[in-house]
Amino acid sequence: MKNSFISRPAFYALHVLFWLCYGAILYAALSGWIYSSEQLWGAVVSDVLTSSSIAYLNYYLLLPRLYRKGKYTAYILASIGIVVVIVLLRVSLLGMTHRSVAYTYFIRSVPAIGFYLITTVIWFFANMISAQRKEIELRNSQLASELKFLKLQLSPHFLFNTLNNIYSMAYFQDHNTAPAIMKLSEMMRHMLYEDQGKFVSLKKEILFMENFIELWRLKLDEKPVIVFKHEGVKDRHRIAHLIFLVFLENAFKHGNTVDGKIDIRLTIDSEDKLHFFISNDVIKARKTAEEESGVGLSNVKKRLNLIYPRKHTLMLDQDASSFIVKLTIDLK
């Protein structure tokens, strides 16, 4: 009967209001055949006291302290005992109001048994809903923890690889070292400060991708053909943070960056569906791109399944000369 959505005073006030309404209904129902005002008020007051006593004793004492702890026999005996005692007290206070003794006890026990059954049903439903809520909270907590774990795997992996690249540039006194460090600084700012929630602005994610591409351009001695096109992106569009990073890393790390081509396209259609396409040439002597980057791809697949369940499709295709990624996400 507790409710976490309203204050305690309001909760108590609702209970008082309920029993007042119940008493008013009883008064109206019994006034047609009980003409004595004293007897009428005695019947109403005793009924309200009887019903409320059995309701609260069952809900707050018997069910949580006996039934929940598996003391089923004790619960049944205690329930019968409380109902019997309350009915006997009510009969002794009001006296025999019917010629039949059995009928008198029956009519006095109906409210007690009725509210006993009602509160039992309410208690079971309340506990079932509470258990479901806790299960949902636990599931959400587990999903959040798993997503956080996947992100923790992702960011250091990216940072380690990028720092290695910049170290190589500095070691060979490449004049692009300073611009590379600046690009990395901008990217780290996006990774650290934009990730206040699960989703970030798609425009900012695209800017991050452009910085990533420029960082690789500075690092590579060979200059592959790199094409990055995006269209249909609006301010309202949001995307899971760094969801494209693994695909970009794979294209540059495992692709043919000597004389190959990297083609990246991102479009949003009229139904707010995102279509991401990335294709890179591969070197025939290497393993397949999926074999070389299995951990990263497994990571992004898990993130997609957690963040966009039944709202995305991911296709990976490789032939003798290229590796292709096609990702569709419903952003609505």
N, C-alpha and C positions, 0 to 999 in steps of 0.2 A: 504493500500500500504506500510505500515511500516513493516520492517522486523527486528526482534530482533537478527537474526543470523549473520548479517553483520554490519559493522561500518556505521556510518552516512555519512561520505564522499563517501564511496563505494555505499551507497544507492542513494545518489544524482547523482553520476556518472552514475549509471545504468539508471536513469530516463532521463538524458541528452542524453545518448547513444540511448535510445529507440526513443526519438523524432527526433534525427538526422537520424536514420535509417528510421523512418516513412517519414520524409521529402525527403530523397533520393529516396524512393520508389515512392512517389508522383511525384517527378521531372521526374523520368524515365517514369511513366505512362502518365503524361500530356504533355511531350515534343513531343509526336507523333501527337498531334492535336492543340497545342498552339505554334505557331511559333515565336511569339514576346517574346524575352528574358525578357523584363520588365514585361509583363503580366504573363509569366510563373513563375517568381520568386514571383510576387505578389500573385498568386494563391497558391503557395506552402507555403509561409510564413504565409499568412492569414489562410490557412487551419490548419497549425501546431499550430498557436496561438489560433485559435478558438477551436480546439479539446482539447488542453492542458488546456485551461481556463475552459471549461465546465467540463472536467474530474476532475480537482482539486477542483473546487468550489462544485461540487456535492459530491465528496468523503470526503472532509475535512470540508465542511461548512453545506450543506443542510442535508445530511444523518445523521451525528452525532448530529447536533444541533436542527433539526426539526423532522425528522422521528423517531430517537431513543427515543425522548421525547414524542412521541405520537401525535405530531402536524401534522397530515397527510394532512389536508386541506391546511395548510400553506406551507407544503413541496411541494404539487402538484402545487399550485399557483406560488411559488417561482421558481420551476423547469421550468414551462412554461415561466415565465417572463424572466429568464436568457437565455433560448434558443432563445426566440424571439429577445431579445436585441442583443445578439451576432450575430444572423443571419442578422438582419437589419444593424448592423455595417459593417459586411463583404460585404453585397451587396452594401452599400453606398461607401465603399472604392474601390471595384473592378468595380462597375457599372454593367449595364445589359450586360451580355456576351451572352445571347440567345434572340432570337426574342420573345419567350413566356416569359412573366413576371412570370407566375406561375412556369414554369420549372426552371427559374433562382433561385427563392426562394427555390424551392425543392432541387436543386443540391447544393446550399449553406448550406442548413440545414442538409443534410445527415451526414456529419462528426460530427456535434454537437450532433445530436440525437444518432448517433451510439456510440460515446464515453460516452454519458450520460447513455445509457443502459449498456454498458460494465462495467463502473465503479460501477453502481448500483449492477450488478451481483457479481463483485469482492468484494464489500463491504459486501454483504450478506454472501458470502462464507467465507470471512475472519472472520466475526463475529461468524459464525457457528463453524468454526474451533477453534477460541479463546474460545468460550463457552464450547466446548467439552474438550479442554485442561484444562480449569479451573475446569471442573467437574472431570476430571481424577486426577488433582492435589489435589482437595478437597477430593476425594475418597481415594487416597493414604495417604493423611494426616490423615483422619479419621481412616484408617486401622492401620497406624503407631501409632496413639494415643491409639487405642484399644489394640494393641499388647503391648505397653508400660504399659498400665493399667493392663493388664493380668499379665505381668512380675512383676509389683509392688505388685500384690496380691500374686504371687507365692513365691518370695524371702523372704519376711518377714514371711510368713507362715512356710516355711522350717526352717528359722533361729530360730523362736520361739520354734518350736518343738525340734530342736536339742539342743538349750540352756537348755530347760527343762530336756532333757535326761542327759546332762552333769552336771546340777545342782544336779540331783538325785545321780549321781555317786560321786560328790564331797561331798554331804551331808553324804553319807555312807562311805566316805573315801576310795572309790574304787581306787586301784593302777593304773587302766586304765584311770584315769581322764586326766593326762597330755598327753598321746598319743591321747586321744579323742580330746583335745583342738588343738593339732597339726594338726590332720586330718581336723578338722573344719576350721582351718586357711587356709589350702591348698584349701579346697572347696570354701571358701569365695573369695579367690584370683581368682579362676576360674569364679565365679559368677560375680565378679565386673570388672575384667580386661580383661577377654576374650570376654565379650559382647560388642565389639566395633561396631558390625553390627548385622544383623539378624542371620547370620550363623557363626558357629565356626567349628574348626577341629573335625571330628568325633573321632579321636584318643584321643584328649584331653577330649572330652565328656565321652569317655569310662573310662579314668583315673579318672574322677570325679565320675563316677558310682562305680568304684572299691573302692575309698575312702569312699563313702557313705556306701557301704556294710561293709567295715572294721570298720567304726564308729559304726554301729549297732552291729557288732560282739563283740566289746568291751563293749557295753552297756548291752547286753542281758546276763542274768544269765543262762537261758536255751540256748542251742546251737542247733538250727535247722540246718538241712542240707541245705547249701546254695551252689548252683552251678551257676557259671557265665562263659559262654563260648562265644567267639566272633571269627569270621574268615572272611577273604576276605576284610578286611578294608585296604584301601590304603591312602597314604598321601593326595591325591586329594579330598577325600570324605569329605564333609561338611554337617552339620546338624543344624537344628534350636536349638538354645541355650536352654538347660535344658528341652528338650521336653519329656525326659523319667522320669523326677524326680517324677512326680505325681504317675506314675505306681510303682516306687520303694517304695515310701512312703506308698502307699496303701498295698503293699505286706507285708511290715514289721509291719505296724501299725495295720492292720485289719486281718492279717493272723494268723495262729496257730504257734507261735514261741516256743512252749514247746517241742513238738515232731514232728513237721511238716517239710515240705520241701519247699524251694523256688528255683525255677528253672528259670534261666534267660539265654536267648540265643539271639545273634545278629549276623546275617550273611548278607553279600553282595554277590549277585549272579553276573553272568557274564554280565548282562544287567544293572548293577549299581542300582539294586533295593534292598532296605534295608528290611530285615525281622526281626522284633523284637517280641520275645515271652517271656512272663513271666507268671509263674504259681505259686500259693501259696495255701497251705492247709488252710482251714477255720474252725472256730469253729462253730458247728451247732447251738449253743444257740444264736449266734450273728445275727444281721440283715445281709442282703446281703452286700457284699463288696461295691456294687454300691450305695446302700442306705447310707452306713456309710460315703462314700467319694464322695457324689454327687457333691459338690462344686468344688473339685479338678478335677474330671473327666469332668465336664462341662467346666472348664477352659481350659483343654488340648484339648478338642474337638474343642473349638472355635479357639484356636491357630492353630491347624492342618488345619481347614477350611480356615483360613486367609492366612497361609503361604504356604500350599500345596493344593490349590483348584484343585479337580479332579485328584490329583496325589498321593492320599493315600487311604488306606482302614483301618478301625479300627473295630475290632470285640471283644466284651466283652462277656464272657461265664461263667456261674456259675452253678455248680451242688451242691449236698449235701456236698461234701467234698473239693471242690477246686474252685478257681477263676482264670480265664485264660484271658490274654490279647494277641491279635494277631494284630500287626501293620505292614503294608507294606507301604513303601514310595519310590517313584521314585526319585532318587537323581540326575538324569540327568537334 
